[in-house]
Every structure is written in C-alpha cells, then in structure tokens.
C-alpha cells in the first residue's frame, strides 16, 4: 500500500507515539482532497496551527493523484488500523466514500465532516452554504454586467457536492437574469491546468466572451492564463479568496471572489475535533458565512495564509 511522503512521515510519528505510554498527545487524522488546490493547503496549515496550540498530533492524508477515490479509501483503511482519537474528513466523492465512512462509524472513530455532506454519523459538520455562495457569485457578476452579456462557466469536479451546489446557485441567478447568454459550460475539476485548457477551447470556439464564471479561484487563474496567451480579455470571477486570486483582484484582472475560507474552516474543524476529544460541547453543525471580496475590501485577504491566525472558537460559534 503506497502513501504520500507526508502521510508516511505522519504515520511513523503516530506509530512511535503509540509505543510510548507516557506520550498522551491526542492524534487527529486530517483528510483533504489534493495537494494542488491552495485552498486545501490553507486547510492543512490551519489544522497544524490548531494542533500545535492544543498539543495534538496532526497526521495528514492527501491523495497523490488529485481527488482520487481509491487512494482515499486506502488511507481510510490505514486509519482504521491506527485508530486516531478523531478524524477530520473531506471526502473526495460524497457517494464513493460512503462505505469508508460507514467503516469509521463501525470502528467508533469520531469524525468531523467538512465541506461535503454525505450520509453517516458525525460529531459535527463544518462548512459553508455552497448554493448561496454560487448564487451570490453569479448574481454579483451579472449585476456588474448590467444584466446582459455572453459568458462561459467553468465548473469544478462533477462528483463534488460543492460543485453541484454552486452550479445550482448559478442556475437560480441565471433564471433571474434572462439577458445573460451562457455560451458554454465545462469541467475544470477545480484544477488550474484543466481550467486553462478548457478556457483555451472556449476562446477558440467563441470570438466574444464577456465574462468567465468560475467555481473556484484556481480555475479563475487558469482562465486568466488562457486569456493572456490568446491576447483576449474577459471579466473573471471565482470562489475561495486565495492569495494569488486576491492579488489579481488588486490589479483588476479578477473582478471578485467569494470567501469560501478553507483556512477558517480548517481552524474550526480542528478545534471541533479537539473539543470532542476533550469532552467539550459541540453544535451539530457550524456554517461559516461567505463574503464577496472585491476592490472595496480585498486588502484584508492579502495576508499570506502562513501568517494568518485562527479565529477563536467563540468568534465562530456563538
């Protein structure tokens, strides 16, 4: 069974801790989807920050191939043997990972579910309203276009609930703006290179594209690359508020982003896991608010994620 180096390193530490009776650190296994999306890197940084403050051992499980179901299933099997005190789980697929969650439930390993809802038993759920995020993103763009224009849509990974809900939000906004003409919609898999290739195809197919509605910032950046290569311009908008995208908002190359803040979600999910292990109360669900990031307020998001500080639990859960 093969694992990423980060997983192997973490697992080695875990085995060592289990062999030392005097070491009473709690161990928290953190599952994220990939190492290519900066939003998940921010999540892992947040988990490490909370873990360090709580004197907890954080072990990261990240598929080598982005969003790979088989790898994540193998990693769950690994965790079932190691039995950490808690698991923070972002499923790569809300259908394919149901059986793995069932196994964790049967093993009575507590799970903090993050971002992508799916059936099972969880100590709490931490996320944001992707339907509302998609709706707000699209509506903001359509209003900036004056209710008229030709657009293309770059969707995320089809199996991801975040993508399905954001696209559902797009459809609601489109119904409210009949003057918006969708030239094409395609899959960017939440990956910058995939979005760049898709956008290049759109540019070849359509001589006039007024705007690009992207389901995350990484894909928005990929669209920008394709536009630059083609010597074309379009209004571009994304989701996540990652630093590279916020810098493009500063220059005007990206119109805006919606703050689906994986750093804050990572902080909150890890604090929830720590609280559970310490027998402290938890709500059934924690939903973080989303905010539009544009020229009016972008400076607050220019701090590199490594320099950000997790909010206190009381600031998130009231």
ChimeraX attribute file (.defattr): number of C-alpha atoms within 10 A of each C-alpha:
attribute: neighborCount
match mode: 1-to-1
recipient: residues
	/A:1	6
	/A:2	11
	/A:3	18
	/A:4	15
	/A:5	12
	/A:6	13
	/A:7	19
	/A:8	15
	/A:9	13
	/A:10	18
	/A:11	21
	/A:12	12
	/A:13	14
	/A:14	20
	/A:15	11
	/A:16	11
	/A:17	17
	/A:18	15
	/A:19	9
	/A:20	9
	/A:21	7
	/A:22	8
	/A:23	10
	/A:24	11
	/A:25	14
	/A:26	19
	/A:27	24
	/A:28	26
	/A:29	28
	/A:30	25
	/A:31	24
	/A:32	24
	/A:33	23
	/A:34	19
	/A:35	16
	/A:36	16
	/A:37	18
	/A:38	19
	/A:39	25
	/A:40	21
	/A:41	20
	/A:42	23
	/A:43	24
	/A:44	26
	/A:45	21
	/A:46	27
	/A:47	30
	/A:48	21
	/A:49	21
	/A:50	23
	/A:51	22
	/A:52	12
	/A:53	9
	/A:54	15
	/A:55	14
	/A:56	20
	/A:57	22
	/A:58	26
	/A:59	27
	/A:60	22
	/A:61	29
	/A:62	25
	/A:63	25
	/A:64	17
	/A:65	15
	/A:66	18
	/A:67	23
	/A:68	16
	/A:69	17
	/A:70	14
	/A:71	21
	/A:72	26
	/A:73	19
	/A:74	16
	/A:75	20
	/A:76	22
	/A:77	14
	/A:78	15
	/A:79	19
	/A:80	17
	/A:81	9
	/A:82	15
	/A:83	18
	/A:84	19
	/A:85	20
	/A:86	24
	/A:87	26
	/A:88	26
	/A:89	23
	/A:90	21
	/A:91	28
	/A:92	26
	/A:93	21
	/A:94	17
	/A:95	14
	/A:96	15
	/A:97	19
	/A:98	14
	/A:99	13
	/A:100	19
	/A:101	24
	/A:102	14
	/A:103	15
	/A:104	20
	/A:105	15
	/A:106	11
	/A:107	12
	/A:108	14
	/A:109	17
	/A:110	22
	/A:111	26
	/A:112	22
	/A:113	26
	/A:114	25
	/A:115	23
	/A:116	20
	/A:117	18
	/A:118	18
	/A:119	12
	/A:120	15
	/A:121	16
	/A:122	19
	/A:123	16
	/A:124	19
	/A:125	23
	/A:126	24
	/A:127	24
	/A:128	22
	/A:129	16
	/A:130	23
	/A:131	20
	/A:132	18
	/A:133	28
	/A:134	30
	/A:135	21
	/A:136	21
	/A:137	25
	/A:138	28
	/A:139	20
	/A:140	18
	/A:141	22
	/A:142	22
	/A:143	11
	/A:144	12
	/A:145	16
	/A:146	11
	/A:147	16
	/A:148	15
	/A:149	17
	/A:150	17
	/A:151	22
	/A:152	22
	/A:153	23
	/A:154	26
	/A:155	22
	/A:156	26
	/A:157	18
	/A:158	15
	/A:159	15
	/A:160	20
	/A:161	22
	/A:162	24
	/A:163	22
	/A:164	19
	/A:165	18
	/A:166	27
	/A:167	25
	/A:168	17
	/A:169	21
	/A:170	23
	/A:171	16
	/A:172	18
	/A:173	21
	/A:174	19
	/A:175	10
	/A:176	12
	/A:177	17
	/A:178	11
	/A:179	15
	/A:180	19
	/A:181	16
	/A:182	16
	/A:183	15
	/A:184	14
	/A:185	17
	/A:186	15
	/A:187	17
	/A:188	28
	/A:189	23
	/A:190	27
	/A:191	21
	/A:192	22
	/A:193	18
	/A:194	19
	/A:195	28
	/A:196	24
	/A:197	16
	/A:198	22
	/A:199	28
	/A:200	19
	/A:201	13
	/A:202	21
	/A:203	18
	/A:204	11
	/A:205	12
	/A:206	13
	/A:207	8
	/A:208	16
	/A:209	21
	/A:210	16
	/A:211	21
	/A:212	26
	/A:213	26
	/A:214	31
	/A:215	34
	/A:216	31
	/A:217	30
	/A:218	31
	/A:219	34
	/A:220	29
	/A:221	25
	/A:222	24
	/A:223	31
	/A:224	26
	/A:225	19
	/A:226	23
	/A:227	17
	/A:228	11
	/A:229	11
	/A:230	13
	/A:231	8
	/A:232	13
	/A:233	15
	/A:234	17
	/A:235	19
	/A:236	27
	/A:237	29
	/A:238	29
	/A:239	28
	/A:240	25
	/A:241	28
	/A:242	28
	/A:243	18
	/A:244	15
	/A:245	27
	/A:246	27
	/A:247	17
	/A:248	17
	/A:249	23
	/A:250	19
	/A:251	11
	/A:252	14
	/A:253	18
	/A:254	24
	/A:255	23
	/A:256	28
	/A:257	29
	/A:258	24
	/A:259	20
	/A:260	25
	/A:261	22
	/A:262	27
	/A:263	27
	/A:264	21
	/A:265	26
	/A:266	30
	/A:267	26
	/A:268	28
	/A:269	30
	/A:270	31
	/A:271	22
	/A:272	26
	/A:273	28
	/A:274	22
	/A:275	15
	/A:276	19
	/A:277	15
	/A:278	10
	/A:279	9
	/A:280	10
	/A:281	9
	/A:282	15
	/A:283	12
	/A:284	10
	/A:285	16
	/A:286	20
	/A:287	15
	/A:288	19
	/A:289	14
	/A:290	18
	/A:291	18
	/A:292	20
	/A:293	22
	/A:294	19
	/A:295	15
	/A:296	10
	/A:297	11
	/A:298	19
	/A:299	14
	/A:300	8
	/A:301	17
	/A:302	15
	/A:303	12
	/A:304	11
	/A:305	18
	/A:306	12
	/A:307	8
	/A:308	15
	/A:309	13
	/A:310	19
	/A:311	14
	/A:312	11
	/A:313	13
	/A:314	7
	/A:315	8
	/A:316	15
	/A:317	13
	/A:318	7
